[in-house]
Amino acid sequence: MTAYVLLEIEVTDMSALAEYREIGQKAVAEFGGDYLAVNAKAEALEGSWDGTKGYTLLAFDSVEKARAWHDSDTYAPGKAIAERAMIRRVTILPGLGEAV
């Protein structure tokens, strides 16, 4: 079943972000992931939502594939760059029939 990865992002260094994107896109592709939204702005329908952050939504074939992407040697340099390029949170959302 599909698993989703939601990245909440606040960019702090645009030049480092460009480096991150190149590595991130390669790693997502290597693990069969798809981009469903990139740096999208959220709109609250109920409750409150911080509209200053961007959100990227990825889809993978399974929770295991999503974790493999996140923990991969391919993505490791991207995570290191992300530490200086942005403030972020990364969350796995299992699809129906999946467990975290």
Buried (B, 14 or more C-beta within 10 A) or exposed (E): EBBBBBBBBEBEBEEBBEBBBEBBBEBBEEBEBEEEBBEEEBEEEEEEEEEEBBBBBBBBBBBEBBBBBBEBEBBEBBBEBBEEBBEBEBEBBBBEEBEE
